[in-house]
Amino acid sequence: MKYAPSIAFDEFAGSAKGVTAAKSSGRKYIRNRGFGNTSNSSTQSEVKAIFRQLSKSFKTLTAAQIAAWNSLAQTQEGRSVLGSKAKISGLNLYIRLNHGVVACGETALSNPPALVGVEVPSEATLVLSASVFTIQFASIPDEIDNLKLSSRLQCLSQMV
């Protein structure tokens, strides 16, 4: 189990009596000391093989493709086990997006996907009552074919 250390442990690193203080990507944490596990299940071996395959295939990408993955990664963020946010690398994003693809037997994406933005209305009026839930936009969005409520609004509508 990992947990965030107090300020007293700011510069500590290493293990003592079954506790390990470490720092990863600028985040400090304390965890129970691991002693390793040499047993590998077939599922673990398959997952590790996919990670190895994706790490090797990332190195074979062109400089332009790697730059595109790194550029897209700058707009993304990951979360640690403790919930703290951190920027991720192009390799990390490449593996995150391609792991499921390769696990399903498909070929990994060489180029990063193009992110399509969502038009956000500048202003909206929300009316809530016991019997009515109404959202009225000041202007109609350009793309309304696949317009959906966000999960936050869906939760809100269920609470009313």
Secondary structure as UniProt FT lines:
FT   STRAND          2..3
FT   HELIX           7..9
FT   TURN            10..11
FT   STRAND          14..16
FT   TURN            17..18
FT   STRAND          19..24
FT   TURN            25..26
FT   STRAND          27..32
FT   HELIX           42..59
FT   HELIX           63..73
FT   TURN            74..75
FT   STRAND          77..79
FT   TURN            81..82
FT   STRAND          85..87
FT   HELIX           90..103
FT   TURN            104..105
FT   STRAND          124..128
FT   STRAND          133..137
FT   TURN            145..146
FT   HELIX           151..159
//
